Amino acid sequence: MARATEQARAAELARGTELARGTEPAIRTRPRDRAARITLYAILIAGLLVVLGPFVWMALASVKPEREIRQVPPTWLPETWTLDNFRELFTRLDFPLYFMNSALVAVLITAGNLLFCSLLGYALAKLDFPGRKALFLVVLGMLMVPGMVTFVPQFVLVSNLGLANSYAGLVLPFLAGPFGVFLMRQFLKSIPDELIEAARVDGAGEWRIFWRVVLPLCRPALATLGILTFLSSWNNFLWPLVVATTEDRYTLPVALALYSIGQNRTDFGLLLAGAVVVVLPVLIVFMVLQRHFLRGIATTGLK
């Protein structure tokens, strides 16, 4: 019995030595676990291909001639590579004007949401005032109202204010949204109250606390809100189509739709080339802010 105990201790000491040296033998994966992992990876790869497939085809089709785009059955790789679609995009359209209109509208709407939604989120999360819970319920209720329900009243209001066919009419209705307020409020709830109380004890006012203490901690949530807002405002089509009545106020999606879709024929080459150009700024913004975006998605609302 004593000998068996000594052998067990020796084996345990040897295993501890192997762990310390990093020589522990690798744990063997059971065949069932390996098959499940392979199946999971196969499903994820298939899903990735389904998501990326249309974008890859769009990029490849943008360098095809019109006849090849309409070819049945369609081809993946172009038989004839051409940049005529992009040349036509920059010559037929006043591309710099439409691009600047889209960029100006998207940047102003994004900046407004970052400012006002963070302010409202801070008030709902950290300030104690009468009616705070009722106001938050109003925000939640606005999240449940479809945008098309408020589209017509919003347009009537903008028209009565004389803001139709202006940058103000394109921007002002979207400077703050209920989703942004909800997102910032949930993230700000995770910031410890002790930090804010310590700043108040040191004599800092609410405005200084917001700018110097709270806002630097909100970078993940701000990046998430910025990407989502920029994406929606950059791709917005229906509102600029209705509000902008002259070509000098057209955004890029509106101009592409109006110039590529004719009465009897659609110019798919021009439309696909324009779609590639429209997607590029969104990809650039995401690549720059993806680290903060992923962190914001993972931590928003968690303590």
C-alpha positions as a Markdown table, in Angstrom:
| # | Residue | x | y | z |
|---|---|---|---|---|
| 1 | Met | 0.0 | 0.0 | 0.0 |
| 2 | Ala | 2.8 | 2.4 | 1.0 |
| 3 | Arg | 4.6 | 1.5 | -2.3 |
| 4 | Ala | 1.6 | 2.3 | -4.4 |
| 5 | Thr | 1.2 | 5.6 | -2.6 |
| 6 | Glu | 4.8 | 6.5 | -3.3 |
| 7 | Gln | 4.4 | 5.6 | -7.0 |
| 8 | Ala | 1.4 | 7.8 | -7.2 |
| 9 | Arg | 3.2 | 10.7 | -5.6 |
| 10 | Ala | 6.2 | 10.2 | -8.0 |
| 11 | Ala | 3.8 | 10.2 | -11.0 |
| 12 | Glu | 2.2 | 13.4 | -9.8 |
| 13 | Leu | 5.5 | 15.1 | -9.2 |
| 14 | Ala | 6.6 | 14.0 | -12.7 |
| 15 | Arg | 3.4 | 15.4 | -14.2 |
| 16 | Gly | 3.9 | 18.7 | -12.3 |
| 17 | Thr | 7.5 | 18.9 | -13.7 |
| 18 | Glu | 6.2 | 18.4 | -17.2 |
| 19 | Leu | 3.6 | 21.2 | -16.7 |
| 20 | Ala | 6.2 | 23.6 | -15.4 |
| 21 | Arg | 8.5 | 22.8 | -18.4 |
| 22 | Gly | 5.6 | 23.1 | -20.9 |
| 23 | Thr | 6.0 | 19.5 | -22.0 |
| 24 | Glu | 2.5 | 18.3 | -21.1 |
| 25 | Pro | 1.3 | 16.1 | -23.9 |
| 26 | Ala | -1.4 | 17.6 | -26.0 |
| 27 | Ile | -4.9 | 16.6 | -25.2 |
| 28 | Arg | -6.2 | 14.4 | -27.9 |
| 29 | Thr | -9.5 | 15.5 | -29.5 |
| 30 | Arg | -12.1 | 12.8 | -29.7 |
| 31 | Pro | -13.3 | 11.9 | -33.2 |
| 32 | Arg | -16.8 | 13.1 | -32.4 |
| 33 | Asp | -15.5 | 16.5 | -31.3 |
| 34 | Arg | -13.4 | 16.8 | -34.3 |
| 35 | Ala | -16.3 | 16.0 | -36.6 |
| 36 | Ala | -18.5 | 18.6 | -34.9 |
| 37 | Arg | -15.8 | 21.2 | -35.2 |
| 38 | Ile | -15.3 | 20.5 | -38.9 |
| 39 | Thr | -19.1 | 20.7 | -39.5 |
| 40 | Leu | -19.2 | 24.0 | -37.6 |
| 41 | Tyr | -16.4 | 25.4 | -39.7 |
| 42 | Ala | -18.0 | 24.2 | -42.9 |
| 43 | Ile | -21.3 | 25.9 | -42.0 |
| 44 | Leu | -19.5 | 29.2 | -41.1 |
| 45 | Ile | -17.6 | 29.1 | -44.4 |
| 46 | Ala | -20.8 | 28.5 | -46.3 |
| 47 | Gly | -22.5 | 31.4 | -44.6 |
| 48 | Leu | -19.5 | 33.6 | -45.3 |
| 49 | Leu | -19.6 | 32.7 | -49.0 |
| 50 | Val | -23.4 | 33.4 | -49.1 |
| 51 | Val | -22.8 | 36.9 | -47.6 |
| 52 | Leu | -19.7 | 37.8 | -49.6 |
| 53 | Gly | -20.9 | 36.3 | -52.9 |
| 54 | Pro | -23.1 | 39.2 | -54.0 |
| 55 | Phe | -20.4 | 41.8 | -53.2 |
| 56 | Val | -17.7 | 39.8 | -55.1 |
| 57 | Trp | -20.0 | 39.4 | -58.1 |
| 58 | Met | -20.8 | 43.1 | -58.0 |
| 59 | Ala | -17.1 | 44.1 | -58.0 |
| 60 | Leu | -16.3 | 41.7 | -60.8 |
| 61 | Ala | -19.4 | 42.7 | -62.9 |
| 62 | Ser | -18.5 | 46.4 | -62.6 |
| 63 | Val | -15.5 | 45.7 | -64.9 |
| 64 | Lys | -17.5 | 43.7 | -67.5 |
| 65 | Pro | -19.1 | 45.2 | -70.6 |
| 66 | Glu | -22.9 | 45.6 | -70.7 |
| 67 | Arg | -23.5 | 42.6 | -72.9 |
| 68 | Glu | -21.5 | 40.3 | -70.6 |
| 69 | Ile | -23.4 | 41.5 | -67.6 |
| 70 | Arg | -26.7 | 40.6 | -69.3 |
| 71 | Gln | -25.3 | 37.2 | -70.5 |
| 72 | Val | -27.3 | 34.1 | -69.5 |
| 73 | Pro | -26.0 | 32.0 | -67.8 |
| 74 | Pro | -23.9 | 34.7 | -66.0 |
| 75 | Thr | -20.1 | 34.4 | -65.6 |
| 76 | Trp | -18.1 | 35.1 | -62.5 |
| 77 | Leu | -14.8 | 36.1 | -64.0 |
| 78 | Pro | -15.0 | 38.7 | -66.7 |
| 79 | Glu | -14.2 | 37.5 | -70.2 |
| 80 | Thr | -13.4 | 41.0 | -71.2 |
| 81 | Trp | -12.0 | 43.4 | -68.6 |
| 82 | Thr | -13.0 | 47.0 | -69.1 |
| 83 | Leu | -13.2 | 50.3 | -67.1 |
| 84 | Asp | -15.8 | 51.9 | -69.4 |
| 85 | Asn | -18.4 | 51.7 | -66.7 |
| 86 | Phe | -16.3 | 53.8 | -64.3 |
| 87 | Arg | -15.4 | 56.2 | -67.1 |
| 88 | Glu | -19.1 | 56.7 | -67.9 |
| 89 | Leu | -19.8 | 57.1 | -64.2 |
| 90 | Phe | -17.4 | 60.0 | -63.9 |
| 91 | Thr | -18.3 | 61.6 | -67.2 |
| 92 | Arg | -22.1 | 61.2 | -67.4 |
| 93 | Leu | -22.7 | 62.2 | -63.7 |
| 94 | Asp | -21.4 | 65.3 | -61.9 |
| 95 | Phe | -19.7 | 62.8 | -59.6 |
| 96 | Pro | -17.8 | 65.3 | -57.4 |
| 97 | Leu | -21.0 | 67.2 | -56.6 |
| 98 | Tyr | -23.1 | 64.2 | -55.7 |
| 99 | Phe | -20.2 | 62.6 | -53.8 |
| 100 | Met | -19.7 | 65.8 | -51.7 |
| 101 | Asn | -23.5 | 66.0 | -51.1 |
| 102 | Ser | -23.6 | 62.5 | -49.8 |
| 103 | Ala | -20.4 | 63.0 | -47.7 |
| 104 | Leu | -21.7 | 66.3 | -46.2 |
| 105 | Val | -25.1 | 64.9 | -45.3 |
| 106 | Ala | -23.6 | 61.6 | -43.8 |
| 107 | Val | -20.9 | 63.4 | -41.8 |
| 108 | Leu | -23.3 | 66.0 | -40.4 |
| 109 | Ile | -25.9 | 63.4 | -39.4 |
| 110 | Thr | -23.2 | 61.2 | -37.9 |
| 111 | Ala | -21.7 | 64.1 | -35.9 |
| 112 | Gly | -25.1 | 65.1 | -34.7 |
| 113 | Asn | -26.0 | 61.6 | -33.5 |
| 114 | Leu | -22.7 | 61.2 | -31.7 |
| 115 | Leu | -23.2 | 64.5 | -29.8 |
| 116 | Phe | -26.9 | 64.5 | -29.1 |
| 117 | Cys | -27.4 | 60.8 | -28.5 |
| 118 | Ser | -24.4 | 60.7 | -26.1 |
| 119 | Leu | -25.8 | 63.8 | -24.2 |
| 120 | Leu | -29.3 | 62.2 | -23.9 |
| 121 | Gly | -27.8 | 58.9 | -23.0 |
| 122 | Tyr | -25.8 | 60.5 | -20.2 |
| 123 | Ala | -28.8 | 62.3 | -18.9 |
| 124 | Leu | -30.9 | 59.1 | -18.8 |
| 125 | Ala | -28.2 | 57.0 | -17.3 |
| 126 | Lys | -26.5 | 59.2 | -14.8 |
| 127 | Leu | -28.7 | 62.2 | -13.9 |
| 128 | Asp | -31.6 | 62.0 | -11.5 |
| 129 | Phe | -34.5 | 64.2 | -12.6 |
| 130 | Pro | -38.3 | 63.9 | -12.6 |
| 131 | Gly | -39.7 | 62.0 | -15.5 |
| 132 | Arg | -36.5 | 60.2 | -16.4 |
| 133 | Lys | -38.2 | 56.7 | -16.5 |
| 134 | Ala | -41.1 | 58.1 | -18.5 |
| 135 | Leu | -38.7 | 59.7 | -21.0 |
| 136 | Phe | -36.8 | 56.4 | -21.4 |
| 137 | Leu | -40.1 | 54.6 | -22.0 |
| 138 | Val | -40.8 | 57.2 | -24.8 |
| 139 | Val | -37.5 | 56.3 | -26.4 |
| 140 | Leu | -38.3 | 52.6 | -26.3 |
| 141 | Gly | -41.7 | 53.3 | -27.8 |
| 142 | Met | -40.1 | 55.3 | -30.6 |
| 143 | Leu | -37.9 | 52.3 | -31.4 |
| 144 | Met | -41.0 | 50.2 | -32.1 |
| 145 | Val | -42.5 | 52.7 | -34.6 |
| 146 | Pro | -41.6 | 52.0 | -38.2 |
| 147 | Gly | -39.9 | 54.8 | -40.1 |
| 148 | Met | -42.5 | 54.8 | -42.8 |
| 149 | Val | -45.2 | 55.7 | -40.3 |
| 150 | Thr | -43.5 | 59.1 | -39.6 |
| 151 | Phe | -42.2 | 59.6 | -43.1 |
| 152 | Val | -45.1 | 61.7 | -44.4 |
| 153 | Pro | -45.6 | 63.8 | -41.3 |
| 154 | Gln | -41.9 | 64.5 | -41.3 |
| 155 | Phe | -41.9 | 65.6 | -44.9 |
| 156 | Val | -44.9 | 67.9 | -44.3 |
| 157 | Leu | -43.1 | 69.4 | -41.3 |
| 158 | Val | -40.0 | 70.0 | -43.3 |
| 159 | Ser | -41.9 | 71.5 | -46.2 |
| 160 | Asn | -43.9 | 73.8 | -44.0 |
| 161 | Leu | -40.7 | 75.1 | -42.4 |
| 162 | Gly | -39.3 | 75.9 | -45.9 |
| 163 | Leu | -36.5 | 73.4 | -45.6 |
| 164 | Ala | -37.3 | 71.3 | -48.7 |
| 165 | Asn | -34.5 | 71.1 | -51.3 |
| 166 | Ser | -31.9 | 72.2 | -48.8 |
| 167 | Tyr | -29.1 | 70.6 | -46.8 |
| 168 | Ala | -31.0 | 71.4 | -43.6 |
| 169 | Gly | -34.0 | 69.5 | -44.8 |
| 170 | Leu | -31.7 | 66.5 | -45.5 |
| 171 | Val | -29.9 | 66.6 | -42.2 |
| 172 | Leu | -32.1 | 68.0 | -39.4 |
| 173 | Pro | -34.7 | 65.2 | -39.1 |
| 174 | Phe | -31.9 | 62.6 | -38.5 |
| 175 | Leu | -29.6 | 64.4 | -36.0 |
| 176 | Ala | -30.7 | 62.2 | -33.2 |
| 177 | Gly | -32.4 | 58.8 | -33.2 |
| 178 | Pro | -34.0 | 56.6 | -30.5 |
| 179 | Phe | -31.6 | 53.7 | -31.3 |
| 180 | Gly | -28.6 | 55.9 | -30.7 |
| 181 | Val | -30.0 | 57.2 | -27.4 |
| 182 | Phe | -30.8 | 53.7 | -26.3 |
| 183 | Leu | -27.3 | 52.4 | -27.2 |
| 184 | Met | -25.5 | 55.2 | -25.4 |
| 185 | Arg | -27.7 | 55.0 | -22.4 |
| 186 | Gln | -27.1 | 51.2 | -22.0 |
| 187 | Phe | -23.3 | 51.7 | -22.4 |
| 188 | Leu | -23.2 | 54.6 | -20.0 |
| 189 | Lys | -25.0 | 52.5 | -17.4 |
| 190 | Ser | -21.9 | 50.3 | -17.2 |
| 191 | Ile | -19.6 | 53.3 | -16.2 |
| 192 | Pro | -19.1 | 53.3 | -12.4 |
| 193 | Asp | -20.9 | 56.1 | -10.6 |
| 194 | Glu | -17.9 | 56.5 | -8.4 |
| 195 | Leu | -15.9 | 58.2 | -11.2 |
| 196 | Ile | -18.6 | 60.8 | -11.7 |
| 197 | Glu | -19.0 | 61.4 | -7.9 |
| 198 | Ala | -15.3 | 61.8 | -7.5 |
| 199 | Ala | -15.3 | 64.4 | -10.3 |
| 200 | Arg | -18.2 | 66.2 | -8.6 |
| 201 | Val | -16.3 | 66.2 | -5.3 |
| 202 | Asp | -13.3 | 67.8 | -7.1 |
| 203 | Gly | -15.6 | 70.6 | -8.2 |
| 204 | Ala | -16.2 | 69.7 | -11.8 |
| 205 | Gly | -19.5 | 70.6 | -13.4 |
| 206 | Glu | -21.8 | 68.3 | -15.3 |
| 207 | Trp | -20.6 | 69.6 | -18.7 |
| 208 | Arg | -16.9 | 69.2 | -17.8 |
| 209 | Ile | -17.6 | 65.7 | -16.3 |
| 210 | Phe | -19.3 | 64.7 | -19.6 |
| 211 | Trp | -16.4 | 65.9 | -21.8 |
| 212 | Arg | -13.4 | 65.0 | -19.7 |
| 213 | Val | -14.5 | 61.9 | -17.8 |
| 214 | Val | -17.5 | 60.2 | -19.5 |
| 215 | Leu | -16.9 | 60.8 | -23.2 |
| 216 | Pro | -13.3 | 59.3 | -23.4 |
| 217 | Leu | -14.7 | 56.1 | -21.8 |
| 218 | Cys | -17.4 | 55.8 | -24.5 |
| 219 | Arg | -15.2 | 55.3 | -27.5 |
| 220 | Pro | -16.4 | 51.7 | -28.3 |
| 221 | Ala | -20.1 | 52.8 | -28.1 |
| 222 | Leu | -19.4 | 56.0 | -30.1 |
| 223 | Ala | -17.5 | 54.0 | -32.8 |
| 224 | Thr | -20.5 | 51.6 | -33.0 |
| 225 | Leu | -23.0 | 54.4 | -33.3 |
| 226 | Gly | -20.9 | 56.3 | -35.7 |
| 227 | Ile | -20.5 | 53.3 | -38.1 |
| 228 | Leu | -24.2 | 52.4 | -38.0 |
| 229 | Thr | -25.3 | 56.0 | -38.5 |
| 230 | Phe | -22.9 | 56.7 | -41.3 |
| 231 | Leu | -23.9 | 53.6 | -43.1 |
| 232 | Ser | -27.6 | 54.3 | -42.9 |
| 233 | Ser | -27.3 | 58.0 | -43.9 |
| 234 | Trp | -24.8 | 57.3 | -46.7 |
| 235 | Asn | -27.1 | 54.7 | -48.2 |
| 236 | Asn | -30.3 | 56.6 | -47.5 |
| 237 | Phe | -32.3 | 56.8 | -50.8 |
| 238 | Leu | -36.0 | 57.6 | -50.2 |
| 239 | Trp | -35.7 | 60.7 | -48.1 |
| 240 | Pro | -33.2 | 62.5 | -50.3 |
| 241 | Leu | -35.2 | 61.5 | -53.4 |
| 242 | Val | -38.3 | 63.2 | -51.9 |
| 243 | Val | -36.7 | 66.2 | -50.3 |
| 244 | Ala | -34.1 | 67.1 | -53.0 |
| 245 | Thr | -35.9 | 68.5 | -56.1 |
| 246 | Thr | -32.9 | 69.9 | -58.0 |
| 247 | Glu | -29.8 | 68.2 | -59.2 |
| 248 | Asp | -27.5 | 70.3 | -57.1 |
| 249 | Arg | -28.9 | 68.7 | -53.9 |
| 250 | Tyr | -28.9 | 65.1 | -55.2 |
| 251 | Thr | -27.0 | 62.5 | -53.1 |
| 252 | Leu | -25.0 | 59.8 | -54.8 |
| 253 | Pro | -27.6 | 57.0 | -54.5 |
| 254 | Val | -30.3 | 59.2 | -55.9 |
| 255 | Ala | -28.2 | 60.3 | -58.8 |
| 256 | Leu | -27.2 | 56.7 | -59.6 |
| 257 | Ala | -30.8 | 55.6 | -59.6 |
| 258 | Leu | -32.0 | 58.4 | -61.8 |
| 259 | Tyr | -29.2 | 58.3 | -64.4 |
| 260 | Ser | -28.8 | 54.5 | -64.7 |
| 261 | Ile | -32.5 | 53.5 | -64.8 |
| 262 | Gly | -34.1 | 54.8 | -68.0 |
| 263 | Gln | -37.6 | 54.5 | -69.3 |
| 264 | Asn | -37.0 | 51.4 | -71.3 |
| 265 | Arg | -33.6 | 50.2 | -70.3 |
| 266 | Thr | -31.4 | 49.9 | -67.2 |
| 267 | Asp | -27.7 | 50.6 | -67.5 |
| 268 | Phe | -26.4 | 47.8 | -65.2 |
| 269 | Gly | -22.8 | 48.5 | -65.8 |
| 270 | Leu | -23.1 | 52.1 | -64.6 |
| 271 | Leu | -25.3 | 51.0 | -61.7 |
| 272 | Leu | -22.8 | 48.4 | -60.6 |
| 273 | Ala | -19.8 | 50.7 | -60.9 |
| 274 | Gly | -21.6 | 53.3 | -58.9 |
| 275 | Ala | -22.5 | 50.7 | -56.2 |
| 276 | Val | -18.8 | 49.8 | -55.9 |
| 277 | Val | -17.9 | 53.5 | -55.4 |
| 278 | Val | -20.7 | 53.9 | -52.9 |
| 279 | Val | -19.6 | 50.9 | -50.8 |
| 280 | Leu | -15.9 | 52.0 | -50.6 |
| 281 | Pro | -16.3 | 54.8 | -48.1 |
| 282 | Val | -18.3 | 52.6 | -45.8 |
| 283 | Leu | -15.6 | 49.9 | -45.9 |
| 284 | Ile | -12.9 | 52.5 | -45.2 |
| 285 | Val | -14.8 | 53.8 | -42.1 |
| 286 | Phe | -15.4 | 50.3 | -40.8 |
| 287 | Met | -11.7 | 49.3 | -41.3 |
| 288 | Val | -10.6 | 52.4 | -39.4 |
| 289 | Leu | -13.0 | 51.9 | -36.5 |
| 290 | Gln | -13.5 | 48.1 | -36.5 |
| 291 | Arg | -11.5 | 47.6 | -33.3 |
| 292 | His | -13.8 | 50.0 | -31.3 |
| 293 | Phe | -16.9 | 48.7 | -33.2 |
| 294 | Leu | -16.3 | 45.1 | -32.1 |
| 295 | Arg | -15.5 | 46.1 | -28.6 |
| 296 | Gly | -18.7 | 48.2 | -28.4 |
| 297 | Ile | -20.8 | 45.4 | -29.7 |
| 298 | Ala | -19.3 | 43.0 | -27.1 |
| 299 | Thr | -19.6 | 45.3 | -24.1 |
| 300 | Thr | -22.6 | 47.5 | -24.7 |
| 301 | Gly | -25.1 | 47.0 | -21.8 |
| 302 | Leu | -22.8 | 44.7 | -19.8 |
| 303 | Lys | -21.4 | 45.5 | -16.4 |
